[in-house]
Amino acid sequence: MEASKRKIFIVIFFSSLSSLAYEITLTRIFSISLWYHFAFMVVSIAMLGFGAGGTLLSLYPRLRDPSRIPLNVVLLGLSVSLSYLIANLIPFDPVRLSWERVQFLYIFFYYLTLSLPFFFAGTIVVTAFSSMSDKAGLLYASDLLGAGFGSLGILFCLNAVAPERVPFILSTIVLSSSFFVATGRLKRAIPLFILSCLALLFLRPVFGDLRMSPYKGLEAALRFPGAEHLKTYFSPFSRIDTFRSPAVRFAPGLSLRYLDTLPEQTGIAIDGGDINAITYSGDRHSHEFLRFLPSALPYEIGEKKDVLILDPKGGLQDLAAKHYGSHDIATIESNPLLMRIIRQEYAYYSGGLYTQNAWSGSGRSWLRRGERKFDIIDISLMGASPSGSFGISEDYRFTVEAFREYLDHLKPGGLISINLFLLPPPRSELRLLNTFVEVVKESGNAEAAARVVAIRSWDSICLLMKRSPFTPGQIEKVKRFSHDRRFDLVHYPGIQEDESNRYIRLPSNEYFKAFRDILDSHNRTEFIKNYLFDIRPVYDDRPFFQYYLRIENIAHLYRLMGQKWQYFLEEGYLLPAISLQVLFLSLVLVSLPLFKNRAEGESLRSGRIFLPYFAFLGLGYMSVETALIQKMILPLEHPPYAVATVLASMLMSSGIGSLLSHKVPWLRRPPVILAILALIMLYTKVLPPISSSVTVFAIPLRIVLFFVLLAPLGFLMGIPFPAGIRILGERDSNSIPWAWAMNGCCSVFAPILAVMIATALGFGAVLWLGALSYGLAFLTLTVSFRPHQP
């Protein structure tokens, strides 16, 4: 093989490495600058850019000249940094969409700007495929292996530097690799480009700082007089800011009968939006306010010796347990960075939070590893202020399976306590109640109403649940606690309507009526069916606890919200609408070569009948990958672990499969696609029990186990695409860029389609979609190609 061609494999490796790393970096940047659910846009942006590269080269064949690869590599390196800097200056803010139509134009510029690096990466790979289709297996292996190493390397990078600095590192990597292929003046200019990137990395100019939406909690809190930003911390998991502000008054639902001052509190912001607070523990007298919170109810009415607190964040629940004299308190915090910050820098201030009996990870995984029972399992859904929830973000803490585990780890008289803000119209609290009722029904106890107590304050609700009925003595304590602090009763066994809605009066007493109907076995089904929101229980396979949208009620909901779109933005429903725009653009990109051919009077070649094969492969690969990432979040406990494990395993094993398929001809035969289909169907059956059983192991061992488990599927999935490119190169090499565009543009829609299917049917159905896509690819392959007649 010529030396110049060998260098192309190196360039593709590093181009792919940087592209995938940049894609993951953008998900972190979007989570901080905008909101979590906009991070899903990144996959669409990346695939749209890849597809656009194939479309351009299909329309303009002269651009496929391999001599253009060095220039494209340099443009890729420059565009990684420049796209971030330009996008950071675009004043896109989803909150303003309801009153600024120009924001839709900003979305377009966002897509255009951020897709540029992926566009140039696509042109590099397509040019190589077009000129070396007989080496498709080797080229695709370089592409996938580079992406696999990028998915791992970016975790180390994000652990060392802030996400907004990563693009300059990635630009430096790509530009350095361009030395392998560049010549003449272009090669002499590369050192200048690298120095510019390094200068941006180390000098940290103000225009490179991450722009955060002014409507996020941190930015709003820092606008208060006297507010002070203290420090910023970052990790692959999150960015955390500590600050002081008058906006931090963290006492959710505080009784209006409490008239003293609150203790000093330091604010913490997770990704700029989730605001919580660390309460100063030194002044014990000021902790009396804890007795005037609705969340104090479980400590007032039941045993409180053994307490488990899930995700205490700033530690208010931990402080309350200590205030009530709980002897043995276990805390599980899912955010390891937050735990480390408080343990190392706020240990005295917080009263020793996370210094003893504290673990990082998933509460459910921790519970599975032991048989310990608790008097109280205390869970909070609250930050320092109410905020909208994101409908498409997964939450495995409140599925039916989660409630089963919580109930199994309660002592005979133990309580589950869940506290959350009231965000009318009611939905979160009703889904929690429905989930508990479902678990009670499964256990054979039909009477759930005897096992539920709920009270509300002016802005929060406390929901208590038991395995056994509440005793008359406990009910009397609930009534006395509510009366003394002027909290309203929502439900207790035997409540009458005139006992509720007394102190903080609502026009319709909707909370009492909703709880009454859900807990009544005769009315429950009809109430759920006719309710404005979808409040059915969710399961681990469909863990979108905060997704409440019912399509048929959108118009009614829009009127109920005052004909404002803010609700839909907060709940994450804007993303499907934006995805429709992306789908339209994808269809345009895929169709342009067809219109060009017809305009030029060119007949449809036999190879082009084969193009849907690549579309089905793109849809199948991305559907499977998306579903597997989501399914790994629960057993691996952290989304970054799930993303890194699945991507690294799938991409690296796919790269090895592509590499071997170049050497072993029989691997390129159609039955391999049927083997992929069968293996996907097998994974739908074996993954759930395996995921449940491995939680007893340490996280590193789990990662290794899943890496190995997913490798066989990834190995096979890396074969059909280069095999198809090789066939297309023999029959119609001019169609290779169009095939790449087909593959990329179908991959654009796959993640969004996967999430939409998952919200309705679960991620198991998404895997079946992947299997169906590979089945259609097999049919396309067998129908489109018969033995070639010379």
C-alpha positions in Angstrom: 0.0 0.0 0.0 1.3 3.5 -0.9 2.6 5.5 2.0 0.2 8.4 1.2 -2.8 6.1 1.4 -1.6 4.7 4.8 -1.5 8.2 6.1 -5.2 8.6 5.2 -6.1 6.0 7.8 -4.3 7.9 10.5 -6.0 11.2 9.5 -9.4 9.5 9.5 -8.7 8.0 12.9 -7.9 11.4 14.5 -10.7 13.2 12.6 -13.2 10.7 13.9 -11.8 10.8 17.4 -12.1 14.6 17.6 -15.6 14.6 16.0 -17.0 12.2 18.5 -15.3 13.9 21.4 -16.6 17.2 20.2 -20.1 15.8 20.0 -20.0 14.6 23.6 -18.5 17.9 24.7 -21.4 19.8 23.1 -23.9 17.7 25.1 -22.2 19.1 28.3 -22.1 22.6 26.9 -25.8 22.5 26.0 -26.7 21.1 29.4 -25.0 24.1 31.0 -25.7 27.0 28.6 -29.3 26.0 27.8 -31.0 23.0 29.4 -30.4 19.2 29.6 -33.0 18.2 26.9 -31.3 20.4 24.3 -28.3 18.2 24.6 -30.3 15.7 22.5 -30.0 18.2 19.6 -26.3 17.5 19.4 -26.7 14.0 17.8 -29.0 15.5 15.2 -26.5 18.3 14.5 -23.6 15.9 14.1 -25.5 13.5 11.8 -26.9 16.4 9.8 -23.3 17.6 9.2 -22.1 14.2 8.2 -25.0 13.8 5.8 -24.5 17.2 4.3 -20.9 16.4 3.5 -22.0 13.3 1.5 -24.7 15.4 -0.3 -22.2 18.1 -1.4 -19.7 15.5 -2.8 -22.6 13.8 -4.6 -23.6 17.0 -6.2 -20.1 18.1 -7.1 -18.0 15.1 -8.0 -14.8 17.2 -8.6 -14.7 17.8 -4.8 -14.0 14.1 -4.3 -10.4 14.5 -5.4 -8.2 12.9 -2.7 -5.8 15.8 -3.0 -8.5 17.9 -1.1 -8.3 15.7 2.0 -5.5 17.8 3.6 -7.4 21.0 3.2 -10.6 19.4 4.7 -8.6 18.1 7.7 -7.3 21.6 8.4 -10.8 23.1 8.0 -12.1 20.4 10.4 -9.5 21.4 12.9 -10.3 25.1 12.6 -14.0 24.7 12.6 -14.1 22.8 15.9 -12.9 25.9 17.8 -14.6 28.5 15.5 -18.0 26.7 15.6 -18.0 26.8 19.4 -16.9 30.4 19.5 -19.5 31.6 17.0 -22.3 29.5 18.5 -21.5 30.9 21.9 -22.1 34.4 20.5 -25.5 33.5 18.9 -28.2 34.9 21.3 -30.4 31.8 21.1 -32.5 31.3 24.2 -35.5 28.9 24.1 -37.3 30.9 26.8 -37.7 33.8 24.4 -39.2 31.7 21.7 -42.7 32.6 22.9 -42.2 36.3 22.2 -39.2 36.6 19.9 -39.8 34.9 16.5 -36.2 35.7 15.6 -35.2 32.8 18.0 -36.3 30.3 15.3 -33.7 32.0 13.0 -31.1 31.6 15.7 -31.9 27.9 15.9 -31.1 27.6 12.2 -27.8 29.4 12.7 -27.0 27.1 15.7 -27.5 24.1 13.5 -25.5 25.6 10.6 -22.6 26.7 12.8 -22.2 23.6 14.9 -22.6 21.2 12.0 -19.6 22.6 10.2 -17.0 20.3 11.9 -19.1 17.2 11.3 -19.6 18.4 7.7 -15.8 18.5 7.1 -15.3 15.2 8.9 -17.9 13.7 6.6 -16.2 15.0 3.5 -12.9 13.4 4.6 -14.4 10.0 5.1 -16.6 10.1 1.9 -13.6 11.2 -0.2 -11.6 8.3 1.1 -14.5 5.8 0.5 -15.0 7.1 -3.1 -11.3 6.8 -4.0 -10.6 3.6 -2.1 -13.9 1.6 -2.0 -11.9 -1.6 -2.2 -10.4 -0.7 1.2 -13.8 0.2 2.7 -13.4 -2.2 5.7 -10.1 -0.6 6.6 -11.4 2.9 6.2 -14.5 2.2 8.3 -12.4 0.5 10.9 -10.2 3.6 11.2 -13.4 5.8 11.5 -15.0 3.6 14.2 -11.9 2.9 16.2 -11.1 6.7 16.3 -14.6 7.4 17.5 -14.3 4.7 20.1 -11.1 6.1 21.6 -12.7 9.6 21.4 -15.6 8.4 23.6 -13.2 7.3 26.3 -10.6 10.1 26.0 -13.2 12.8 26.3 -14.0 11.7 29.9 -10.5 12.2 31.0 -10.4 15.5 29.1 -13.6 16.8 30.8 -12.2 15.8 34.1 -9.2 18.0 33.6 -10.6 21.1 31.9 -13.9 22.9 31.7 -16.1 21.9 28.7 -15.7 25.3 27.0 -11.9 24.7 26.8 -12.2 21.2 25.2 -12.8 22.4 21.6 -9.4 24.1 21.5 -7.7 20.8 22.6 -9.6 18.9 19.9 -8.7 21.4 17.3 -5.1 21.0 18.2 -5.3 17.2 17.8 -6.9 17.4 14.4 -4.5 20.1 13.1 -1.5 18.1 14.4 -2.7 15.0 12.5 -3.0 17.1 9.3 0.9 17.2 9.2 0.7 13.6 7.9 -1.0 14.7 4.7 -0.5 18.4 4.2 2.1 19.9 1.9 3.5 23.3 0.7 2.0 26.5 2.1 -0.8 24.7 3.9 1.7 22.6 5.9 3.6 25.8 6.8 0.4 27.5 8.0 -0.5 24.6 10.4 1.8 25.6 13.2 0.3 29.1 13.3 -3.2 27.5 13.5 -2.1 25.2 16.4 -0.5 28.1 18.3 -3.7 30.1 17.9 -5.7 27.2 19.4 -3.2 26.8 22.3 -3.4 30.5 22.9 -7.2 30.3 23.2 -6.8 27.3 25.5 -4.3 28.9 28.0 -5.1 32.6 27.8 -8.8 32.1 28.3 -10.2 35.2 26.6 -13.6 36.5 27.8 -15.3 35.7 24.5 -14.5 32.1 25.0 -16.3 31.8 28.3 -19.5 29.8 28.2 -22.6 32.0 27.8 -25.4 30.8 30.1 -29.0 31.6 29.6 -30.1 34.5 31.8 -33.2 32.5 32.7 -31.3 29.7 34.4 -31.4 29.6 38.1 -27.7 30.6 38.7 -27.8 33.6 36.5 -31.1 34.8 38.1 -29.8 34.3 41.6 -26.6 36.3 40.9 -28.6 39.3 39.7 -29.8 39.9 43.3 -28.2 42.8 45.1 -25.3 41.6 47.2 -25.0 38.2 45.4 -21.5 36.8 45.1 -20.2 33.9 42.9 -17.8 31.8 44.9 -16.3 29.0 42.8 -16.9 26.8 39.8 -16.1 23.1 39.8 -16.5 20.7 36.9 -16.4 17.0 36.0 -17.6 14.8 33.2 -20.9 14.5 35.2 -21.7 18.1 35.9 -20.7 21.7 36.5 -21.3 23.0 40.0 -21.2 26.6 41.1 -21.2 27.8 44.7 -22.5 31.3 45.5 -24.2 33.5 48.0 -27.4 35.3 47.2 -30.6 36.6 48.9 -32.4 34.3 46.4 -31.1 31.3 48.4 -33.7 30.8 51.1 -34.0 27.1 51.1 -37.0 26.1 53.4 -39.5 24.4 51.1 -43.1 24.9 52.3 -42.1 26.7 55.5 -45.1 27.2 57.7 -46.4 30.8 57.9 -46.4 30.3 61.7 -42.6 30.3 61.8 -41.5 33.9 62.4 -37.8 33.6 63.2 -34.9 34.1 60.9 -33.4 31.3 58.8 -29.8 30.2 59.3 -27.1 31.2 56.8 -27.1 29.2 53.6 -24.7 28.9 50.7 -26.2 28.2 47.2 -25.1 25.4 44.9 -26.1 25.3 41.2 -25.8 22.1 39.2 -25.3 22.9 35.5 -26.5 26.4 36.2 -30.1 25.4 36.7 -30.7 23.0 39.6 -30.4 25.3 42.6 -30.0 23.9 46.1 -28.3 25.1 49.3 -26.0 24.1 52.1 -27.4 25.2 55.4 -24.9 26.3 58.1 -25.0 23.8 60.9 -23.2 25.8 63.6 -26.2 27.6 65.0 -28.4 24.8 66.5 -31.0 27.3 67.7 -31.7 28.4 64.2 -32.5 24.8 63.1 -35.9 25.0 64.8 -37.3 26.0 61.4 -36.8 22.3 60.3 -39.8 21.4 62.5 -42.0 23.8 60.5 -41.4 22.2 57.2 -43.9 19.6 55.6 -40.9 17.3 55.2 -40.7 17.0 59.0 -43.9 15.0 59.1 -42.3 11.4 58.9 -40.0 12.3 61.9 -43.0 13.5 63.9 -45.2 10.5 63.5 -43.0 7.4 63.2 -39.8 5.6 64.3 -36.7 7.5 63.1 -33.7 5.5 64.3 -32.6 4.1 60.9 -32.9 6.6 58.1 -31.9 6.5 54.4 -31.7 9.8 52.6 -31.5 9.6 48.8 -29.9 12.5 46.9 -29.8 15.0 49.8 -27.7 17.5 47.6 -27.1 20.4 50.0 -28.1 18.2 53.0 -31.3 19.8 54.3 -32.9 16.3 54.9 -29.7 15.1 56.6 -29.9 18.1 58.9 -33.5 17.4 59.7 -32.8 13.8 60.6 -30.0 14.8 62.9 -32.2 17.5 64.4 -34.9 14.9 65.3 -32.3 12.6 66.9 -32.0 9.9 64.3 -29.1 7.6 65.3 -28.1 5.8 62.1 -28.4 7.9 58.9 -27.2 6.6 55.5 -27.0 9.1 52.6 -26.7 8.2 48.9 -25.8 11.1 46.6 -25.9 10.4 42.8 -23.6 13.3 41.9 -20.0 12.4 42.9 -18.7 15.9 42.3 -21.2 17.5 44.7 -20.4 14.9 47.3 -16.7 15.6 47.0 -17.1 19.4 47.2 -19.2 19.3 50.3 -17.1 16.7 52.0 -13.8 18.5 51.3 -14.7 22.2 51.5 -17.9 22.4 53.5 -17.5 19.6 56.0 -17.7 21.9 59.1 -20.2 24.3 57.5 -22.6 21.4 56.6 -22.3 19.6 59.9 -20.3 16.7 58.5 -22.5 15.9 55.6 -21.1 13.0 53.5 -18.3 12.4 56.0 -19.8 9.3 57.5 -22.2 6.6 56.2 -22.3 8.3 52.8 -22.0 6.7 49.4 -22.0 8.0 45.8 -24.2 6.4 43.2 -27.7 5.1 42.7 -29.8 4.5 45.8 -31.4 1.6 44.1 -28.1 -0.1 43.4 -27.0 0.5 46.9 -30.1 -1.1 48.3 -29.7 -4.2 46.2 -26.3 -4.8 47.6 -27.6 -5.3 51.2 -30.5 -6.4 53.3 -30.7 -3.4 55.6 -34.1 -2.2 56.6 -35.1 1.4 57.4 -37.6 3.3 59.5 -37.7 6.2 57.0 -36.6 6.4 53.3 -36.5 10.1 52.7 -36.5 11.4 49.1 -36.8 15.0 47.8 -37.7 16.3 44.4 -37.0 19.9 45.4 -34.3 22.4 44.8 -34.1 25.9 46.3 -37.0 27.1 44.1 -39.7 25.5 41.9 -38.8 24.8 38.3 -40.2 23.0 35.3 -39.2 19.5 34.8 -37.8 18.1 31.5 -40.2 15.6 30.1 -37.7 13.6 28.1 -35.0 13.2 30.8 -34.9 9.7 32.4 -35.4 9.2 36.1 -35.1 5.7 37.5 -35.9 6.8 41.1 -39.7 6.7 40.7 -40.5 3.8 38.5 -42.7 0.9 39.6 -39.6 -1.3 40.1 -38.0 1.4 42.2 -41.0 1.6 44.6 -40.8 -2.2 44.9 -37.2 -1.9 46.1 -38.0 0.9 48.5 -40.9 -1.0 50.1 -38.8 -4.2 50.4 -36.2 -2.2 52.4 -38.6 -0.8 55.0 -39.1 -2.1 58.5 -42.6 -3.3 59.3 -43.8 0.1 60.3 -41.4 2.1 58.0 -42.3 5.1 55.8 -41.3 6.4 52.4 -41.3 10.2 52.5 -41.4 12.1 49.2 -41.4 15.9 49.1 -41.9 18.1 46.0 -43.0 21.5 45.0 -46.5 22.2 43.9 -46.5 23.0 40.2 -50.1 23.3 39.1 -51.9 21.7 37.4 -51.1 18.6 39.6 -49.2 15.9 37.8 -46.0 14.7 39.6 -47.7 14.0 42.9 -50.5 12.1 41.1 -48.1 10.0 39.1 -46.2 9.1 42.3 -49.5 8.1 43.9 -50.5 6.1 40.9 -47.1 4.3 41.0 -47.5 3.4 44.6 -51.1 2.2 44.1 -49.8 0.0 41.2 -47.2 -1.6 43.4 -49.7 -2.2 46.2 -52.0 -3.9 43.8 -49.2 -6.2 42.5 -48.5 -7.2 46.1 -52.1 -8.4 46.6 -53.1 -5.6 49.0 -56.1 -3.9 47.3 -56.5 -1.1 49.9 -53.9 1.5 49.0 -55.8 4.3 50.6 -55.0 3.0 54.1 -51.3 3.3 53.4 -51.1 6.9 52.1 -50.9 10.2 53.9 -50.4 13.6 52.2 -50.3 17.2 53.4 -49.5 20.4 51.6 -48.2 23.8 52.3 -48.4 26.9 50.2 -45.8 25.7 47.8 -45.0 22.0 48.6 -46.5 18.7 49.3 -45.3 15.8 51.6 -46.4 12.3 50.6 -46.0 9.4 53.0 -46.4 5.7 52.0 -46.3 2.5 54.0 -46.4 -1.2 53.4 -49.0 -1.5 56.2 -51.9 0.7 57.1 -51.4 3.9 59.1 -52.3 3.4 62.8 -55.0 5.5 64.5 -52.2 7.0 66.7 -50.2 8.0 63.6 -53.3 9.6 62.0 -53.9 11.7 65.1 -50.3 12.9 65.0 -50.7 13.8 61.3 -53.8 15.9 62.1 -52.2 17.6 65.0 -49.0 18.4 63.1 -51.0 19.9 60.2 -53.2 21.9 62.5 -50.4 23.3 64.6 -48.4 24.5 61.5 -51.4 25.4 59.4 -50.7 22.8 56.7 -53.6 21.5 54.7 -54.6 17.8 54.8 -54.8 16.2 51.4 -55.3 12.6 52.4 -55.3 10.3 55.3 -57.3 7.0 55.8 -60.9 8.1 56.5 -60.5 11.8 55.7 -63.6 13.8 54.9 -63.6 16.6 52.3 -64.4 19.4 54.8 -61.2 18.5 56.7 -59.1 19.6 53.7 -58.4 22.9 52.0 -58.8 24.9 55.2 -55.8 27.1 55.6 -54.3 27.7 52.1 -57.5 27.6 50.2 -57.8 26.6 46.6 -60.9 27.3 44.5 -61.7 23.7 43.7 -59.8 21.6 46.3 -58.3 19.7 43.3 -55.6 17.9 45.3 -58.1 16.2 47.7 -60.4 15.2 44.8 -57.6 13.8 42.7 -56.2 11.8 45.6 -59.7 10.5 46.5 -60.4 9.3 42.9 -57.0 7.7 42.4 -57.2 5.8 45.7 -60.8 4.7 44.9 -60.5 1.4 42.9 -63.8 2.1 41.2 -62.9 5.6 40.0 -59.2 5.3 39.4 -59.2 4.0 35.8 -61.8 6.5 34.6 -60.0 9.4 36.3 -56.6 8.5 34.8 -58.2 8.1 31.3 -59.9 11.6 31.5 -57.2 13.5 33.2 -55.5 16.4 31.4 -52.0 14.8 31.8 -50.6 11.4 31.4 -50.2 10.3 35.0 -49.9 6.6 34.5 -47.1 4.8 36.4 -43.7 4.5 34.6 -41.4 1.5 34.4 -37.6 1.0 34.0 -38.1 0.3 30.3 -39.9 3.6 30.0 -38.4 5.8 32.8 -39.7 9.2 31.7 -41.3 10.1 35.0 -41.7 13.7 34.1 -43.2 13.2 30.7 -46.9 14.0 31.1 -48.0 15.2 27.6 -51.1 13.8 26.1 -51.2 14.8 22.4 -55.0 15.0 22.3 -55.0 17.6 25.1 -52.4 20.0 23.7 -55.0 22.6 22.6 -56.7 22.5 26.0 -53.4 22.6 27.8 -52.3 25.6 25.7 -55.5 27.5 26.7 -55.1 26.5 30.4 -51.6 27.9 30.4 -52.8 31.3 29.3 -52.0 30.7 25.6 -48.3 30.7 26.4 -45.7 28.3 25.1 -43.4 28.6 28.2 -44.9 25.4 29.7 -44.0 23.4 26.6 -40.5 24.8 26.6 -39.9 23.9 30.3 -41.3 20.4 29.8 -39.0 19.7 26.9 -41.7 19.5 24.3 -40.0 22.0 22.0 -37.4 19.3 21.0 -39.8 17.2 18.9 -40.9 20.3 17.1 -37.2 21.2 16.3 -36.6 17.7 15.3 -39.3 18.0 12.6 -37.2 20.9 11.1 -34.2 18.6 11.2 -36.1 15.8 9.5 -37.2 18.2 6.8 -33.6 19.3 6.3 -32.5 15.7 6.2 -35.0 14.8 3.5 -33.9 17.8 1.5 -30.2 16.7 1.7 -31.1 13.2 0.7 -33.3 14.3 -2.2 -31.0 16.9 -3.8 -28.8 14.4 -5.7 -32.0 12.8 -7.1 -33.3 16.1 -8.4 -29.9 16.9 -9.9 -29.8 13.6 -11.7 -33.3 14.1 -13.1 -32.5 17.6 -14.2 -29.5 16.3 -16.1 -31.5 13.5 -17.6 -29.5 10.8 -16.0 -31.2 7.4 -15.6 -31.4 5.6 -12.3 -28.5 3.2 -12.1 -28.7 -0.2 -10.6 -26.5 0.9 -7.7 -28.8 3.6 -6.7 -31.7 1.2 -6.2 -29.4 -0.1 -3.4 -29.2 3.2 -1.5 -32.1 2.6 0.9 -29.9 -0.2 2.3 -27.6 2.5 3.8 -30.6 4.4 5.2 -31.8 1.3 7.0 -28.3 0.7 8.4 -28.1 4.3 9.8 -31.6 4.0 11.4 -30.8 0.6 12.8 -27.4 1.3 14.2 -28.4 4.6 15.9 -31.6 3.1 17.3 -29.8 0.2 18.9 -27.0 2.5 20.2 -29.6 4.9 21.7 -31.6 2.2 23.4 -28.5 0.5 24.8 -27.2 3.8 26.3 -30.5 4.3 28.0 -30.6 0.7 29.3 -27.1 1.1 30.7 -27.9 4.2 32.8 -29.6 2.3 35.6 -27.0 -0.5 36.1 -24.0 1.9 35.6 -25.7 4.6 37.7 -24.4 7.6 35.8 -25.2 8.7 32.2 -21.6 9.5 31.4 -20.6 6.0 32.3 -23.4 4.6 30.2 -22.5 6.7 27.2 -18.8 6.0 27.4 -19.3 2.2 27.9 -21.8 1.7 25.1 -20.0 4.0 22.6 -16.6 2.6 23.3 -17.7 -1.0 23.2 -19.9 -0.7 20.1 -17.6 1.5 18.1 -14.4 -0.3 18.9 -15.9 -3.8 18.3 -17.6 -2.5 15.2 -14.2 -1.2 14.0 -12.7 -4.7 14.6 -15.5 -6.3 12.8 -15.0 -3.9 9.8 -11.3 -4.6 9.9 -11.8 -8.4 9.9 -14.4 -8.2 7.2 -11.8 -6.7 4.9 -9.6 -9.8 5.4 -12.3 -12.5 5.6 -14.7 -12.3 2.6 -17.4 -14.6 4.0 -18.1 -12.0 6.8 -19.4 -9.7 4.1 -22.2 -12.1 3.1 -25.9 -11.2 3.7 -26.5 -13.8 6.5 -24.4 -11.6 8.8 -27.3 -9.1 8.8 -29.7 -11.8 9.9 -27.3 -12.7 12.7 -27.4 -9.0 13.8 -31.2 -9.1 13.8 -31.2 -12.3 15.9 -28.7 -11.0 18.3 -30.6 -7.7 18.9 -33.8 -9.8 19.7 -31.7 -11.9 22.1 -30.4 -8.8 23.9 -34.0 -7.6 24.5 -34.5 -10.7 26.6 -31.1 -11.0 28.4 -30.2 -7.4 29.2 -32.9 -6.7 31.9 -32.0 -9.7 34.2 -28.3 -9.2 33.6 -28.6 -5.5 34.4 -30.4 -6.3 37.6 -27.9 -8.9 38.8 -24.6 -7.1 38.2 -25.5 -4.2 40.6 -23.9 -6.1 43.4 -20.5 -5.6 41.7 -18.3 -2.5 41.8 -18.8 0.1 39.1 -15.4 -0.6 37.3 -16.3 -4.3 37.1 -19.8 -3.6 35.8 -18.3 -1.4 33.0 -15.9 -4.2 32.0 -18.8 -6.7 32.0 -21.1 -4.6 29.8 -18.2 -3.7 27.5 -17.6 -7.4 26.9 -21.3 -8.2 26.7 -22.0 -5.6 24.0 -18.9 -6.4 21.9 -20.3 -9.3 19.9 -23.2 -7.2 18.7 -20.9 -4.3 17.9 -18.6 -6.6 16.0 -21.3 -7.8 13.7 -22.8 -4.3 13.3 -19.5 -3.0 12.0 -19.6 -5.3 8.9 -22.7 -4.4 6.7 -21.8 -0.7 6.0 -18.3 -1.3 4.6 -19.5 -4.4 2.8 -22.2 -2.2 1.1 -19.7 0.5 0.2 -17.4 -2.2 -1.4 -20.4 -3.5 -3.5 -21.4 0.0 -4.5 -17.8 0.8 -5.5 -17.9 -2.1 -7.9 -21.3 -1.2 -9.4 -21.6 2.6 -9.1 -18.8 4.4 -7.3 -20.3 7.8 -8.0 -23.2 6.9 -5.7 -21.0 6.4 -2.6 -21.3 10.0 -1.4 -25.1 9.7 -1.8 -25.0 6.5 0.2 -23.1 8.2 3.0 -25.7 11.0 3.0 -28.5 8.5 3.2 -26.8 6.8 6.2 -26.1 10.1 8.0 -29.4 11.7 7.4 -31.4 8.7 8.6 -29.1 8.7 11.7 -30.3 12.2 12.3 -33.8 11.2 13.0 -33.1 7.9 14.8 -32.3 9.2 18.3 -35.4 11.5 18.3 -37.6 8.7 16.9 -36.1 6.4 19.5 -37.0 8.7 22.4 -40.5 9.2 21.0 -41.1 5.4 20.8 -39.5 4.9 24.2 -41.9 7.4 25.9 -44.9 5.4 24.5 -43.7 1.8 24.3 -40.3 1.6 26.1 -36.7 1.1 25.1 -37.3 -2.5 24.4 -39.5 -1.4 21.5 -36.6 0.8 20.3 -34.4 -2.3 20.1 -37.1 -4.0 18.0 -37.1 -0.9 15.7 -33.3 -1.5 15.3 -34.0 -5.2 14.5 -36.7 -4.2 12.0 -34.3 -1.8 10.3 -31.6 -4.5 9.9 -34.3 -6.8 8.5 -35.3 -4.2 5.9 -31.6 -3.7 5.1 -31.3 -7.5 4.5 -34.3 -7.5 2.2 -32.9 -4.5 0.3 -29.6 -6.2 -0.2 -31.0 -9.4 -1.5 -33.6 -7.8 -3.8 -31.4 -5.0 -5.2 -28.4 -7.1 -6.2 -28.3 -10.2 -8.3 -25.1 -11.6 -9.8 -23.6 -8.8 -11.9 -23.8 -9.3 -15.7 -20.8 -7.7 -17.4 
